Structure formats: C-alpha cells, structure tokens
Amino acid sequence: MDIRKNESALSLGIEAAEQAIQKSGLSTEDRSPMQAIPCAASLFQRELGLKGSGIPCFDVDTTCYSLPMAFL
C-alpha cells in the first residue's frame, strides 16, 4: 500500500469521487432529478409503505430541514 505524506480520509474521498465521476462519463454539472431537500430517506420510507410506522429514517447527508419532512 502506498501511503502518501499528508494523506487523509478527506483527500482519499476526494480522489475516489473524482475517479468515479471521470469513469462514469458524467460531469459535476449533471444533476439527479430527485430533490436534494428533503432527504431521500423519507421518500424511500414512504414508498416502502412505512409512513407512520415510527421507524426512524435519515440520510447521511441530511439537512436541518429533512427531519420535519420525515414526519409527514
């Protein structure tokens, strides 16, 4: 394993993301048609028929606005 000086989880993550974007044929300007806010976890929960189940759901990238949407 080649460990470079000053390497971190952030630098590794950025490198991996750049490689994935390059290999995908997409650009950073391409967007998903799914909304960014509220979090997608609440949308998955609803589509799985778990709305009102009391099972918590969250995205790792969730925002402060996403929590109230989980209770809709």
OpenMM code with the backbone's topology and positions (N, CA, C; nanometers):
from openmm import Vec3, app, unit

residues = "MET ASP ILE ARG LYS ASN GLU SER ALA LEU SER LEU GLY ILE GLU ALA ALA GLU GLN ALA ILE GLN LYS SER GLY LEU SER THR GLU ASP ARG SER PRO MET GLN ALA ILE PRO CYS ALA ALA SER LEU PHE GLN ARG GLU LEU GLY LEU LYS GLY SER GLY ILE PRO CYS PHE ASP VAL ASP THR THR CYS TYR SER LEU PRO MET ALA PHE LEU".split()
positions = [
    Vec3(0.0850, -0.1178, 0.0000),
    Vec3(0.0000, 0.0000, 0.0000),
    Vec3(0.0888, 0.1231, 0.0000),
    Vec3(0.0626, 0.2146, -0.0871),
    Vec3(0.1410, 0.3367, -0.0990),
    Vec3(0.0753, 0.4462, -0.0164),
    Vec3(0.1341, 0.4797, 0.0961),
    Vec3(0.0803, 0.5857, 0.1812),
    Vec3(0.1583, 0.7134, 0.1535),
    Vec3(0.0854, 0.8153, 0.1139),
    Vec3(0.1486, 0.9433, 0.0838),
    Vec3(0.1457, 1.0333, 0.2061),
    Vec3(0.2442, 1.1178, 0.2174),
    Vec3(0.2519, 1.2129, 0.3278),
    Vec3(0.1315, 1.3072, 0.3203),
    Vec3(0.0745, 1.3385, 0.4346),
    Vec3(-0.0405, 1.4293, 0.4473),
    Vec3(-0.1680, 1.3737, 0.3852),
    Vec3(-0.1752, 1.2428, 0.3690),
    Vec3(-0.2967, 1.1805, 0.3169),
    Vec3(-0.3987, 1.1691, 0.4298),
    Vec3(-0.5261, 1.1896, 0.3972),
    Vec3(-0.6318, 1.1841, 0.4988),
    Vec3(-0.7563, 1.1195, 0.4382),
    Vec3(-0.8551, 1.0960, 0.5219),
    Vec3(-0.9823, 1.0427, 0.4727),
    Vec3(-1.0436, 1.1386, 0.3706),
    Vec3(-1.0278, 1.2688, 0.3946),
    Vec3(-1.0820, 1.3672, 0.3018),
    Vec3(-1.0109, 1.3603, 0.1671),
    Vec3(-0.8767, 1.3569, 0.1684),
    Vec3(-0.8036, 1.3534, 0.0411),
    Vec3(-0.8326, 1.2237, -0.0347),
    Vec3(-0.8446, 1.1129, 0.0364),
    Vec3(-0.8786, 0.9858, -0.0278),
    Vec3(-1.0199, 0.9898, -0.0854),
    Vec3(-1.1130, 1.0478, -0.0108),
    Vec3(-1.2513, 1.0580, -0.0571),
    Vec3(-1.2640, 1.1443, -0.1808),
    Vec3(-1.1923, 1.2551, -0.1825),
    Vec3(-1.1957, 1.3441, -0.2987),
    Vec3(-1.1383, 1.2733, -0.4207),
    Vec3(-1.0265, 1.2056, -0.4018),
    Vec3(-0.9645, 1.1327, -0.5117),
    Vec3(-1.0586, 1.0248, -0.5660),
    Vec3(-1.1233, 0.9510, -0.4766),
    Vec3(-1.2175, 0.8469, -0.5182),
    Vec3(-1.3367, 0.9063, -0.5921),
    Vec3(-1.3882, 1.0177, -0.5433),
    Vec3(-1.5028, 1.0819, -0.6088),
    Vec3(-1.4647, 1.1317, -0.7477),
    Vec3(-1.3465, 1.1922, -0.7590),
    Vec3(-1.3020, 1.2411, -0.8898),
    Vec3(-1.2861, 1.1258, -0.9888),
    Vec3(-1.2307, 1.0134, -0.9430),
    Vec3(-1.2161, 0.8968, -1.0294),
    Vec3(-1.3521, 0.8410, -1.0709),
    Vec3(-1.4457, 0.8358, -0.9769),
    Vec3(-1.5795, 0.7840, -1.0071),
    Vec3(-1.6507, 0.8731, -1.1084),
    Vec3(-1.6399, 1.0030, -1.0917),
    Vec3(-1.7040, 1.0957, -1.1862),
    Vec3(-1.6427, 1.0790, -1.3241),
    Vec3(-1.5101, 1.0709, -1.3300),
    Vec3(-1.4421, 1.0556, -1.4585),
    Vec3(-1.4824, 0.9247, -1.5268),
    Vec3(-1.4863, 0.8158, -1.4535),
    Vec3(-1.5200, 0.6851, -1.5108),
    Vec3(-1.6675, 0.6742, -1.5497),
    Vec3(-1.7531, 0.7539, -1.4848),
    Vec3(-1.8966, 0.7455, -1.5125),
    Vec3(-1.9361, 0.8117, -1.6435),
    Vec3(-1.8515, 0.9004, -1.6920),
    Vec3(-1.8868, 0.9744, -1.8130),
    Vec3(-1.9753, 1.0941, -1.7839),
    Vec3(-2.0002, 1.1206, -1.6564),
    Vec3(-2.0812, 1.2349, -1.6154),
    Vec3(-1.9908, 1.3515, -1.5800),
    Vec3(-2.0505, 1.4658, -1.5598),
    Vec3(-1.9743, 1.5809, -1.5122),
    Vec3(-2.0350, 1.6273, -1.3805),
    Vec3(-1.9638, 1.7134, -1.3124),
    Vec3(-2.0153, 1.7637, -1.1843),
    Vec3(-2.1346, 1.8567, -1.2049),
    Vec3(-2.1628, 1.8960, -1.3275),
    Vec3(-2.2800, 1.9798, -1.3551),
    Vec3(-2.4064, 1.8971, -1.3741),
    Vec3(-2.3903, 1.7655, -1.3956),
    Vec3(-2.5067, 1.6788, -1.4105),
    Vec3(-2.5775, 1.6658, -1.2759),
    Vec3(-2.7089, 1.6647, -1.2790),
    Vec3(-2.7864, 1.6589, -1.1551),
    Vec3(-2.8845, 1.5432, -1.1588),
    Vec3(-2.9169, 1.4948, -1.0418),
    Vec3(-3.0196, 1.3939, -1.0291),
    Vec3(-3.1560, 1.4623, -1.0339),
    Vec3(-3.2543, 1.3988, -1.0962),
    Vec3(-3.3871, 1.4592, -1.0979),
    Vec3(-3.4547, 1.4551, -0.9607),
    Vec3(-3.3999, 1.3748, -0.8668),
    Vec3(-3.4584, 1.3682, -0.7340),
    Vec3(-3.4193, 1.4925, -0.6538),
    Vec3(-3.5077, 1.5386, -0.5749),
    Vec3(-3.4814, 1.6579, -0.4942),
    Vec3(-3.3745, 1.6310, -0.3895),
    Vec3(-3.2960, 1.7318, -0.3601),
    Vec3(-3.1912, 1.7191, -0.2585),
    Vec3(-3.2478, 1.7383, -0.1186),
    Vec3(-3.3469, 1.8232, -0.1070),
    Vec3(-3.4084, 1.8509, 0.0235),
    Vec3(-3.5582, 1.8336, 0.0051),
    Vec3(-3.6320, 1.7605, 0.0807),
    Vec3(-3.5885, 1.6890, 0.1994),
    Vec3(-3.5062, 1.5662, 0.1629),
    Vec3(-3.4557, 1.5020, 0.2628),
    Vec3(-3.3710, 1.3856, 0.2398),
    Vec3(-3.4492, 1.2766, 0.1664),
    Vec3(-3.3772, 1.1952, 0.0928),
    Vec3(-3.4414, 1.0885, 0.0166),
    Vec3(-3.4879, 0.9740, 0.1062),
    Vec3(-3.4303, 0.9610, 0.2258),
    Vec3(-3.4675, 0.8510, 0.3148),
    Vec3(-3.6169, 0.8524, 0.3458),
    Vec3(-3.6712, 0.9700, 0.3680),
    Vec3(-3.8145, 0.9781, 0.3981),
    Vec3(-3.8985, 0.9399, 0.2758),
    Vec3(-3.8465, 0.9673, 0.1562),
    Vec3(-3.9177, 0.9282, 0.0346),
    Vec3(-3.9149, 0.7766, 0.0178),
    Vec3(-3.7986, 0.7143, 0.0443),
    Vec3(-3.7898, 0.5686, 0.0400),
    Vec3(-3.8848, 0.5064, 0.1413),
    Vec3(-3.8872, 0.5619, 0.2624),
    Vec3(-3.9727, 0.5087, 0.3678),
    Vec3(-4.1193, 0.5141, 0.3249),
    Vec3(-4.1592, 0.6253, 0.2677),
    Vec3(-4.2981, 0.6398, 0.2221),
    Vec3(-4.3307, 0.5391, 0.1132),
    Vec3(-4.2414, 0.5253, 0.0129),
    Vec3(-4.2657, 0.4351, -0.0988),
    Vec3(-4.2665, 0.2884, -0.0561),
    Vec3(-4.1981, 0.2555, 0.0533),
    Vec3(-4.1987, 0.1189, 0.1058),
    Vec3(-4.3218, 0.0908, 0.1911),
    Vec3(-4.4096, 0.1912, 0.2042),
    Vec3(-4.5305, 0.1735, 0.2824),
    Vec3(-4.5072, 0.1824, 0.4317),
    Vec3(-4.3990, 0.2481, 0.4715),
    Vec3(-4.3652, 0.2566, 0.6139),
    Vec3(-4.3980, 0.3926, 0.6744),
    Vec3(-4.4701, 0.4766, 0.6025),
    Vec3(-4.5095, 0.6071, 0.6555),
    Vec3(-4.5938, 0.5870, 0.7812),
    Vec3(-4.5587, 0.6567, 0.8861),
    Vec3(-4.6326, 0.6441, 1.0111),
    Vec3(-4.5957, 0.5213, 1.0913),
    Vec3(-4.4913, 0.4490, 1.0489),
    Vec3(-4.4527, 0.3257, 1.1184),
    Vec3(-4.3775, 0.3528, 1.2488),
    Vec3(-4.3252, 0.4744, 1.2627),
    Vec3(-4.2443, 0.5049, 1.3805),
    Vec3(-4.0990, 0.4631, 1.3649),
    Vec3(-4.0656, 0.4020, 1.2499),
    Vec3(-3.9278, 0.3633, 1.2232),
    Vec3(-3.8515, 0.4872, 1.1775),
    Vec3(-3.7458, 0.5247, 1.2485),
    Vec3(-3.6709, 0.6436, 1.2081),
    Vec3(-3.5993, 0.6214, 1.0745),
    Vec3(-3.5843, 0.7278, 0.9992),
    Vec3(-3.5089, 0.7215, 0.8752),
    Vec3(-3.4305, 0.8508, 0.8608),
    Vec3(-3.3126, 0.8409, 0.8003),
    Vec3(-3.2315, 0.9600, 0.7778),
    Vec3(-3.1292, 0.9323, 0.6690),
    Vec3(-3.0837, 1.0369, 0.6055),
    Vec3(-2.9744, 1.0296, 0.5097),
    Vec3(-2.8482, 1.0721, 0.5820),
    Vec3(-2.7363, 1.0198, 0.5390),
    Vec3(-2.6094, 1.0626, 0.5964),
    Vec3(-2.5857, 1.2093, 0.5662),
    Vec3(-2.6328, 1.2556, 0.4516),
    Vec3(-2.6144, 1.3949, 0.4120),
    Vec3(-2.7345, 1.4822, 0.4472),
    Vec3(-2.8105, 1.4426, 0.5442),
    Vec3(-2.9348, 1.5115, 0.5776),
    Vec3(-2.9118, 1.6565, 0.6199),
    Vec3(-3.0101, 1.7391, 0.6010),
    Vec3(-3.0031, 1.8799, 0.6392),
    Vec3(-3.1014, 1.9061, 0.7528),
    Vec3(-3.0946, 2.0224, 0.8095),
    Vec3(-3.1827, 2.0553, 0.9215),
    Vec3(-3.3295, 2.0539, 0.8789),
    Vec3(-3.3579, 2.0734, 0.7497),
    Vec3(-3.4951, 2.0751, 0.7009),
    Vec3(-3.5510, 1.9343, 0.6837),
    Vec3(-3.4638, 1.8334, 0.6741),
    Vec3(-3.5094, 1.6983, 0.6451),
    Vec3(-3.5840, 1.6335, 0.7612),
    Vec3(-3.5452, 1.6621, 0.8842),
    Vec3(-3.6086, 1.5981, 0.9992),
    Vec3(-3.7602, 1.6196, 1.0020),
    Vec3(-3.8102, 1.7430, 0.9873),
    Vec3(-3.9557, 1.7582, 0.9894),
    Vec3(-4.0254, 1.6850, 0.8758),
    Vec3(-3.9582, 1.6689, 0.7612),
    Vec3(-4.0189, 1.6013, 0.6480),
    Vec3(-4.0370, 1.4520, 0.6749),
    Vec3(-3.9579, 1.3942, 0.7639),
    Vec3(-3.9688, 1.2525, 0.7949),
    Vec3(-4.1009, 1.2216, 0.8654),
    Vec3(-4.1649, 1.3228, 0.9204),
    Vec3(-4.2885, 1.3020, 0.9947),
    Vec3(-4.4130, 1.3327, 0.9138),
    Vec3(-4.3960, 1.3645, 0.7860),
    Vec3(-4.5127, 1.3934, 0.7012),
    Vec3(-4.5834, 1.2675, 0.6594),
] * unit.nanometer
topology = app.Topology()
chain = topology.addChain("A")
for resn in residues:
    res = topology.addResidue(resn, chain)
    for name in ("N", "CA", "C"):
        topology.addAtom(name, app.Element.getBySymbol(name[0]), res)
